[in-house]
Amino acid sequence: MFNSSYLICSVLFQMALIPFTMSRYTIATFSSSKLNKYLPLDKALRIHIHLGYTMVSIVFSATIVFFIFFGLSCSEGEEAFCDKFTSEIMITGYCILGILLLMAGTAFFRHSIPYELFYGVHFIFLAMYAIAVGE
C-alpha cells in the first residue's frame, strides 16, 4: 500500500536540498576541499535544476492521483471525499503546486524571458516554504 508520508518526506527533503545547491560561497569553499571527491559540488547548478524538476513532477503527479482517487470516491456518493477538494490541506496543496508550476515555467523559459523575471519568480520559494512548514 502506498503511504503518502513517504511522498511528503521526499518533497520536503528536496525542498531542503534545493537552496543548498545555490549557496555559492559554501559550494565554492567545499568544492576546493577533499569533500568534492565524494559530493560533486562543481555540478551544483545541474543538481539544482534536476531537483527542481523532480519535485515539480512528484507534486504534480501526486495532485493528479489525489484528484482521481477523491474524484472517483466523490462520484460514488461519498460526501466526505467531495468535501476534501476544498479542505485546508488540499488548498495548501493547490498553492504549493501553483507556486512550483510558476517556478518551473519560468525556469523552462529562462533563456527567452528577462533574467530579472526568472530571478524574482524564484524568490517565491519562500512563500512555498512558509506554506509547507505552516501546515
N, C-alpha and C positions, 0 to 999 in steps of 0.2 A: 504494500500500500504506500502511496506517495505521501510524504509528510511535508507540509508547506513550511515548517520551521527550517528545513534544510535550504529551501529556496530563499527564505528571508535571510538566513545566515550567509548564504552565498552572495546575495546582493549587498548586504551590509559590509562584508569583508572586502568586496570590490570597491565599495564607496570609501573604505578606509585606505585602500591602496592607491586609488587614483590621484589624490593630492600629493602623495609621496613621490609619485613619478614626475611631478612638476616642481619639486623642491630643488631648484637648480644648485644652490650653494651646497646643500647636503650631498647631492649626487656628484658634484664636482669633487668634493672632499673624499667621498668614499670610492669614486672611480679611480682615484690615483693611489688607493691603498690596495692591500692584498685581498680585500673583500671583493673586488671586481672580478677576481678569478672565479668566484662562486656565484656571484649575483651580477648579471650583465647590465650594469648601470649605464654603460655607454649606449644602450638601446632603450633608454627610459621613455623617449617620445613614442616609439613604436609600441612599447608596453602600455603606455597611457591610452593610445588610440585603440589598441586591442581590448583592454579592459573596459573602456567606454562603450564600444560597440557590443561587446559581450553582455554587459549589464543591460543595455537597452534591449537586446534580443531576449534576454531572460525575462525582464519585466513585461515586455510586450507579449511574449508567448504566455506567460502566466495570466495576464489580463484576458487574453483570448480564451484560455482554458477555463478561467473563472466565469466568463460570460456564457460559455457553452454549458458548464455544469449548472450554474444558477438559472440560466435560461430554460434548460430542459426541466429542471425541478419546478420552476415557476409555471411553465406551460402545463404541467401536470396538476396544477391547482394548489400547490404548496405555497400558501401566502407568506410563510416565514422566509422562503427563498426569494420571493418577489421584493420583500422589504430590504433584503441585503443589498440590492442595487443602489439604494440611497442611504445606506448606513454610513456611519462616520469612517469606518475602516476602508470602505470602498471609495468614498470621496477622497480620502487621503491617497489611496492608490491611483485614482484618476489624476490627482495633482502631480504626483511623482512621475507618472507616465507622461503627462503633458510636458513637464519640465525636461525629462530625458529626451523626448522626441524633438523638442525645440533645440536642445543642445546638439543632438545627433544631426539634425537638419543643417544647422549652421556649420557643424564640423564637416559634413559631407560636401557642402558647397563653399568651403573656406577659401578656395582658390578663385572663386568668382564673386565673392561679396567683400565689402570693405573689412579689413582686419579688425578695425575698432568694433564693428558689429559682432563679429565672431568672438572677440575677446570679452566684450561686455555681456553677451548672452551666456558665456561660460561662467560668469560670476553668479548666475542664477543657481549654481550648485549649492550655494549657501542656503538658499530657501529650501532646496531639496533635503539637505541635511537637517534643517530645522523641522521640516515636516516629518521626516523619517524618525528622528530622535524624539520628537514631541509625542509621537504616537506610542 
